[in-house]
Amino acid sequence: MNILCPHCKNILKRYDNTYRCINGHSFDIARQGYVNLNLHNSQNTGDNPDMINARKEFLEKDYYAFMKRKVNELLSPEDTLVDLACGEGYYTKDFICKDKIGIDLSKQGLKTASKDDKNTTYLLSSIFHCPLEDESADKIITIFAPIAKEEIRRILKKDGLFILVKPDVNHLYELKSAIYENPYYNETEDIDIPGLTLINEIPVSDKALLEHQDIMNLFAMTPYYHKTSISDKEKLNSVESLEISFAFLIDVYQKL
């Protein structure tokens, strides 16, 4: 896959530790290995370091490895793959494709991803302004992140697949029961993506007994963390262990 200059949209070529286009725009490769192509906001607008660290500590326990294995079954080593909102690269680094690009706006996340994974090209950029050529990816993946519908349609090759991982109905229900007086199940709905057709929906689930620190890390990496009152958050302080359901839907779309 060719990476495009965010200024002039010409192809960037690598020269040692720099990417440069024919118009002379250049972008250095950071010490950790990622490339900053973000022109739309000079601030680090992705996940903050605390969220990145909590997610990294939790994911490295491989509680979600069963879901990652199922996604890998949909991939081929020959695929060109783009991981949109790749974060710290926990999933990206283990995807079996040889030609992989991970895109995220979190500089802290990409520092971790590119340091741990030298087989993927990591780009600091908005997933809604991807510096990639039209119809250049065989597969695109988004896991627990906003869906860049227009960019997915633009970048995906004809007959290519978009793989979306989202929470199923009872995902983390026990965690919510420990926090909220009235816990709720997740709502699930098919998402319409113009130009793509939903061809499969694969449910995968597991349960695990988590100790206190893993519970706290899990909570810190969820959307609930910033929406929960301090008094409800404090309920977890006394929870030493908890069996929690992990349930996902893997939606597979095809560009026809």
N, C-alpha and C positions, 0 to 999 in steps of 0.2 A: 504494500500500500504506500502511495506517495503522500507525504505530509506537505501541506500548502502553507505558504507565507500568509500570515494573517493580515498583512498590509496590502499586498497586491495579488494574492491568490495564485502566484506562480509556485512551481514545485521547489521545495527546499531540498538541497543536497547536503550530505554531511561531509565536512572537511575536518578531520581530527576531532576536536571537541566543540565544533561549531556547526550549526546548520545555516546555510546561506542560499538565497535565491539569485536569479540572474540580474535582479535590480539592486543587488548589494545589501539588502536587508539581512541582518545576521542575528542569530540567537545562540547563545552559549549553552552548553550542557552543564547543568549544575554539578557540583562535586558529588552529590549522591547519585546522579544519573538521569534526572528528569529534565525536560526542556520547557521553559516558561514562554508560552505563546499567547498569554492572556492580555489582550489590548482593551478589553471592555471595562475593567475595573482594576485599579492598582492595588486595592486592598485584598487581603486574603479572605475571601468570602465563603470558603468551605468550612468543614467541621473544625472545631477548635481542638487544641492539643489534648485537653482532658477527655473529650469524647473519642478522639482517635486512640488514646492510650487505653481507655476502658474497652473499646471495641477490639483492639489488638489483643489485649490480655484474655478477653472472653473467647474470641474466635480461635486463638491458638490452642485452646483446650479441645478443639475439633467437635464441639457440640453440633455444629451445622455441617459437618463433613458429609453426612449422608445426603444432604441436598446438593452439595457440590459434586458429588459422584454422579448423581442423577443428571445434572446439567451436562457433565462431561460426556455422558452417553449420547447426547445430541450433537456432539462436535466431532470433527475429524482433524488429524494432524495437518492435513493439506488446506484447511480453511484459513482464510484471512478473517481475523476476529477483532472487533472493537468492543471494549468494555466501557460503557458510559456510566460515569460516577463510580469509578473503581475504588475510591477510598485508599486505604493502605495496602491494597493489592492481595488480600487474603485469598480471594477466589481467583483473581487474574493469574497469579503465579502458577497455579496448578491446572489451569485449562490446557488441554493437550495440543492446541494449535501452535504451530511454529512461528507464524506471523501474527503477532498480537500488539495491539495498541490500547493502552489504558488512559482514559481522560477524566480529569477531576479538577475542581477549583480549590481544593484544600492543599496548600503547599506542605503542611505538616504531614498530611496523608501520603503525598507523593514522595516526600523525603523517605518515609518508611518503605513505601512500595518499591522505589527504584534502588534503594540500598539492599533490600532483601532479594530482589528479582532482576537479574541481568538479561533475561530472555524476553523481556517485554519493553516496548518503547512507551514511556510515560510522558504525557503532555499535560501541562498546566493550562487549562482552557475551559471555557464554558461548554457544557454538552449541547447548548442551544446555538453555539457558533463553532462547530467542529472544523478544525483545519485539515480536512480530508477531502479527497476527490469524490465526485459523483460516482455512484455505483462501483465502489471499490471494495466493499466488505461482503464476504459470504455469510457471516453471522454477526449479529450485534446482540449484546447482553446488557440488561439493566436489572440490578438486584436491589430492591428496597430503595428506590430513588425516583425522582420525577421522570416523566417520559417525554423525551424530546421528539415528538411525533414527526415534525417536518424534516428534521435532520436524519432521523432513522430512515424515512422514505427516500431521502436524497442519497444517502451514502450506501444503502443496501443494494446489492446486485439483484437483477431479475431472478426470481425463484429463491432468493436468499431468505434466511430465517432471522426473525427477531425473537429473542427469548427473554421473557419478562418473569421475574420471580417476585411474588407478593405474598403477604400473610393469608393463610386460610382462616376459616371461621374461628377456630378455638386456639389459634396461636397465642401463647403466653397467657392463657386464661387464668391459670393458677397464680401467676404473678399479679395480675390485676385484682384477683380475689383477696390477695394479701394486703393490697393497698387501699382499694376503694370499697366503700360501703355497698355500692351497687355496681358490681363488675358487669361487663358487657362483652358479648361476642363481636368479632370483627365482621363488618359488612364486606361482601365480595361482589364484584360485578365485572362483566366483560367490558373491556375498554375498546372503544372504536378508534382505530388508527387508519386514517384515509390512505388508500393504496395498498393496504395489507389485509390479509384475511386470517382470522383465528382458525387454525387447523387442528389444534390439540390442546388439551388442558390436563396436566399431570399432577395429581395430589401426592405429596410425600409428607410423612410425619414420623415423629419419634418422641420419646420421653427421656428425661434424664434427671437424676437427683443432684441438685446443685448445692454446694456449700455457700456460706454467707458472702464471701468476697466475690464469687462468681455471680451470685444473685445481684449484688450491688453493681458490678460491671455491666451485667445484662440490662439492668434498669437504666443505667446512665447512657446506654447507646440507643435507647428506644425513643420514639417521639413523645412518649408519655412523660419523660423526665422533666421537660420544660413546661408541661401543662399541669403538673401535679403540685398541690399545696405543700408547704413545708411540713405541716402536721401529718399529712398522708405519707409523705416521703419517710418520715421518722418511724413509721410503722415497720419498715424493713429492718431497722436497727436491731430488733429483737428476734428476727428470723434467722435461725442458725442453719437450717437446710430446708429445701423445698423441692418436690418433684414437679417439673414444669413440662408442659406439652409444647413441642415445636412442630408447627404445621404450616406447610407452604403449598402454594399453587404455582406450577411452572406453566405459563401460557406460551404457546408457540405460534407465532404469526409468520405468514409467508407473503412475500411480495410477488404478486402474480402478474 
